[in-house]
Amino acid sequence: MIVVLRKNAWVMGLVALLICLLGITKLIQPSFGASGLESVARAALPFAFATAGMAVVVIVGGIDLSVASMMAVCAVTAAVLMERMAGVPALLIVLGVGLAMGLINGALIVVSRVPDIVVTLAMLFVWEGTALLILESPGGTAAGWLQQIIRGGAVVEAVPKALLVIALCAAVIWFPIRRSKLGLSIYATGSDERAAFRSGVNIGRTKIVAYGICGLFCALGGLSLAALTGIGEPVPGPYLMASVAAVVLGGVVLGGGKGGLLGPIIAVFILRIIRTILTLMAVDPNVTTIIEGTIMVGVVMLGTAATLKGRRA
């Protein structure tokens, strides 16, 4: 029991912080309850999917700057397809598109041997242009059932559907991988690529698959965007920096090889609750943006410093 507590101390600390922030929110706004929590969960959903995808590539030792653009491609694809065909085939096509984009990113990095930050920065513009080709301006429509999936509470009203969606998707996709040989390869590659290669890990294939998983999570993020707005938005949202900050705050080491998805997803909700608190305190929206940006940059800088210190040690 003590070993488990020590192993998950950071995640438990994040949970405690989240509970404290929810308590502060309740003190500031006594009427904050199930409906307020449901609103926060829906707003956090695309950030959570972007963060989950980013966490996987960071664990493998990389980074993907194109997550927001891939989400935009998937959002407009879903909105266009759902105008013309049944929801389930459109859903499967969108998931396939996200997976394909992630695999392309990974393959380009492995084949070209160009640093991932350079490749994904270039692909950011490629996918952004692709989204605009599919839909030049906001439009299309999201199926009603897709919108209802994330709205309201579940069996217990205090548990938002959006929260269950991210928990279920993360568990279905990541838990089997985490416990498999592929999961071990992802962590081994991120921890020490040379040692992993000597142990028989196919480094190239592992990286490509990790980026593919990232693309799959981005597809879910795009679907959640379409569900939130009811349309497709071709312009990428502010998910890149937020996802990196949440990944670092969630305990994933930027150098790779350590961390999971639970901590980063909890970190997403922490950052969204902080925004809610600032809004309830009637802080100027511009000042709120400055505070959020400062927090994100600070978290990333601290994570980078910790990573460099660990490598020197």
C-alpha positions in Angstrom: 0.0 0.0 0.0 2.8 2.4 0.9 4.6 1.6 -2.3 1.5 2.4 -4.3 1.0 5.7 -2.5 4.6 6.7 -3.1 4.4 5.7 -6.8 1.3 7.8 -7.3 2.1 10.6 -5.0 2.2 13.2 -7.7 -1.2 12.2 -9.1 -2.7 12.2 -5.6 -1.3 15.6 -5.0 -2.9 16.9 -8.2 -6.2 15.4 -7.1 -5.9 17.2 -3.7 -5.1 20.4 -5.5 -8.1 20.0 -7.8 -10.4 19.4 -4.8 -9.0 22.5 -3.1 -9.6 24.6 -6.2 -13.2 23.3 -6.5 -13.7 24.3 -2.8 -12.4 27.8 -3.6 -14.7 28.0 -6.6 -17.6 27.0 -4.3 -16.7 29.7 -1.8 -16.5 32.4 -4.5 -19.7 31.2 -6.1 -22.0 29.3 -3.7 -24.3 28.4 -6.5 -21.5 26.5 -8.3 -22.7 22.9 -8.4 -23.4 20.0 -10.8 -24.2 22.3 -13.7 -21.1 24.4 -13.2 -18.9 21.2 -13.0 -20.6 19.9 -16.2 -19.8 23.2 -18.0 -16.1 23.0 -16.9 -15.9 19.3 -18.0 -17.3 20.1 -21.5 -14.9 23.0 -21.9 -12.0 20.8 -20.8 -12.8 17.9 -23.1 -10.9 19.0 -26.3 -8.0 20.1 -24.1 -8.0 16.7 -22.4 -7.8 14.8 -25.7 -5.1 17.1 -27.0 -3.2 16.6 -23.7 -3.6 12.8 -23.9 -2.2 12.7 -27.4 0.7 15.0 -26.5 1.5 12.9 -23.4 2.0 9.7 -25.5 4.5 11.4 -27.9 6.3 13.0 -24.9 6.6 9.6 -23.2 8.2 8.2 -26.3 10.7 11.0 -26.2 9.2 13.3 -28.8 6.8 16.2 -29.2 4.0 17.1 -31.6 3.4 20.8 -32.4 0.6 19.9 -34.9 -2.0 18.6 -32.4 -4.3 21.6 -32.7 -4.2 21.5 -36.5 -5.0 17.8 -36.6 -7.9 18.4 -34.3 -9.1 21.1 -36.7 -8.9 18.7 -39.7 -10.9 16.1 -37.8 -13.5 18.6 -36.6 -14.3 19.9 -40.1 -14.2 16.4 -41.5 -16.7 15.3 -39.0 -18.9 18.3 -39.6 -18.9 17.8 -43.4 -19.4 14.1 -43.3 -22.3 14.2 -40.8 -24.2 16.4 -43.2 -24.1 13.7 -45.8 -24.0 10.3 -44.1 -25.0 8.4 -41.0 -23.1 9.2 -37.8 -21.3 6.0 -37.2 -19.6 5.7 -40.6 -18.6 9.4 -40.3 -17.2 8.7 -36.8 -15.1 5.8 -38.0 -13.7 7.8 -41.0 -12.8 10.7 -38.7 -10.9 8.3 -36.3 -9.1 6.9 -39.4 -8.2 10.3 -40.6 -6.7 11.2 -37.2 -4.8 8.0 -37.0 -3.4 8.5 -40.5 -2.3 12.0 -39.8 -0.4 10.8 -36.7 1.2 8.0 -38.6 2.3 10.3 -41.3 3.9 12.6 -38.7 5.7 9.7 -37.1 6.9 8.2 -40.4 8.3 11.6 -41.6 10.2 11.9 -38.3 11.6 8.4 -38.5 12.4 8.4 -42.2 13.8 11.9 -42.5 15.6 11.8 -39.2 14.8 15.5 -38.9 14.0 16.5 -35.2 10.4 16.0 -34.4 9.9 19.7 -33.3 10.9 20.7 -36.9 8.8 18.1 -38.7 5.7 18.7 -36.6 6.0 22.5 -36.9 6.0 22.1 -40.7 3.0 19.6 -40.5 1.2 22.2 -38.3 0.9 24.4 -41.4 0.2 21.4 -43.7 -2.8 20.2 -41.6 -4.0 23.8 -41.0 -4.1 24.2 -44.8 -5.9 20.9 -45.1 -8.6 22.0 -42.7 -9.1 25.2 -44.7 -9.4 23.2 -47.9 -12.1 21.0 -46.4 -14.0 23.9 -45.0 -13.0 27.5 -45.8 -15.2 28.9 -43.0 -17.1 27.5 -40.0 -19.9 25.3 -41.1 -21.2 21.8 -41.5 -23.1 20.2 -38.7 -22.5 17.7 -35.9 -25.0 14.9 -35.4 -27.4 15.4 -32.5 -26.4 12.2 -30.8 -22.8 13.3 -30.8 -23.7 16.5 -29.1 -25.8 14.7 -26.5 -23.0 12.3 -25.6 -21.1 15.1 -23.8 -24.1 17.2 -22.5 -25.6 16.8 -19.0 -24.9 14.4 -16.2 -24.7 10.6 -16.3 -26.6 8.3 -14.0 -25.4 10.4 -11.1 -26.1 14.0 -12.0 -22.9 15.2 -10.3 -20.8 13.2 -12.7 -20.7 15.0 -16.1 -21.0 12.9 -19.3 -18.0 14.7 -20.7 -15.8 13.5 -17.8 -16.9 9.9 -18.4 -16.2 10.3 -22.1 -12.6 11.2 -21.6 -12.1 8.6 -18.9 -13.6 5.9 -21.1 -11.7 6.8 -24.2 -8.4 7.1 -22.4 -8.9 3.8 -20.7 -10.0 1.9 -23.8 -7.1 3.3 -25.9 -4.2 3.6 -23.4 -4.7 1.0 -20.7 -4.4 -2.1 -23.0 -1.3 -0.4 -24.7 0.3 0.5 -21.4 0.2 -3.1 -20.3 1.4 -4.6 -23.6 4.7 -5.0 -25.2 4.1 -1.9 -27.3 3.6 0.1 -24.1 6.9 -1.2 -22.7 8.6 -0.3 -26.0 7.2 3.3 -25.8 8.5 3.8 -22.3 11.8 2.1 -23.1 12.3 4.3 -26.2 11.6 7.5 -24.3 13.8 6.5 -21.3 16.9 5.5 -23.3 16.7 5.0 -27.0 20.0 3.3 -27.4 19.4 0.9 -24.6 16.0 0.1 -26.0 17.5 -0.6 -29.4 20.0 -3.0 -27.8 17.2 -4.7 -26.1 15.5 -5.5 -29.4 13.0 -2.7 -29.5 12.1 -1.5 -33.0 12.6 2.2 -32.4 11.2 3.5 -35.7 8.0 1.4 -35.5 7.5 2.3 -31.9 7.8 6.1 -32.6 5.4 5.9 -35.6 2.8 4.0 -33.6 3.1 6.5 -30.7 2.4 9.4 -33.1 -0.4 7.4 -34.5 -2.0 7.1 -31.1 -1.5 10.9 -30.7 -3.4 11.4 -34.0 -6.2 9.1 -32.7 -6.6 11.2 -29.6 -6.6 14.3 -31.8 -9.4 12.8 -33.8 -11.4 12.4 -30.6 -10.5 16.0 -29.7 -11.8 17.1 -33.1 -15.1 15.2 -32.6 -15.5 16.8 -29.2 -15.0 20.3 -30.8 -17.7 19.5 -33.3 -19.9 18.3 -30.5 -19.3 21.4 -28.4 -20.0 23.9 -31.2 -22.3 22.0 -33.4 -20.2 22.9 -36.5 -16.7 22.5 -37.9 -14.1 25.1 -37.2 -11.1 25.1 -39.6 -9.0 27.4 -37.5 -6.9 25.6 -34.8 -7.7 26.4 -31.2 -5.4 27.2 -28.3 -4.6 23.6 -27.5 -0.8 23.3 -28.2 0.7 25.3 -25.4 -2.1 24.2 -23.0 -1.5 20.5 -23.8 2.3 20.8 -23.2 1.7 22.7 -19.9 -0.8 20.0 -18.7 1.5 17.2 -19.7 4.4 18.7 -17.6 2.1 19.6 -14.7 0.7 16.0 -14.9 4.1 14.5 -14.1 5.3 13.4 -17.6 9.0 14.1 -18.0 9.8 16.1 -21.1 12.8 13.9 -21.9 10.4 10.9 -22.2 10.2 7.5 -20.4 8.2 8.6 -17.4 4.6 9.5 -16.7 1.1 8.5 -17.8 -2.2 9.9 -18.9 -4.1 10.3 -15.6 -1.9 13.1 -14.2 -2.0 15.2 -17.4 -5.8 14.9 -17.7 -6.2 15.9 -14.1 -3.9 18.8 -14.8 -6.2 19.9 -17.6 -9.1 20.3 -15.2 -6.9 22.2 -12.8 -6.0 24.7 -15.4 -9.7 25.0 -16.5 -10.8 25.5 -12.9 -8.2 28.2 -12.4 -9.7 30.0 -15.4 -13.2 29.5 -13.9 -12.0 31.1 -10.6 -10.6 34.1 -12.4 -13.8 34.5 -14.4 -15.9 34.3 -11.2 -13.7 36.9 -9.6 -14.5 39.2 -12.6 -10.9 39.5 -13.6 -10.4 41.2 -16.9 -10.4 38.6 -19.7 -7.1 40.0 -21.1 -5.5 39.8 -17.6 -6.9 36.2 -17.4 -5.2 35.3 -20.6 -1.9 36.8 -19.3 -2.2 34.8 -16.1 -3.0 31.6 -17.9 -0.1 32.1 -20.3 2.3 32.9 -17.4 1.3 29.7 -15.6 1.7 27.6 -18.8 5.1 29.1 -19.6 6.2 28.7 -15.9 5.2 25.1 -15.8 7.0 24.2 -19.0 10.1 26.1 -17.9 10.2 24.2 -14.6 9.6 20.9 -16.4 12.4 21.7 -18.8 14.8 22.6 -16.0 13.9 19.4 -14.1 14.5 17.3 -17.2 18.0 18.9 -17.8 18.9 18.5 -14.2 17.9 14.8 -14.4 20.1 14.2 -17.4 23.1 15.8 -15.8 22.6 13.7 -12.7 
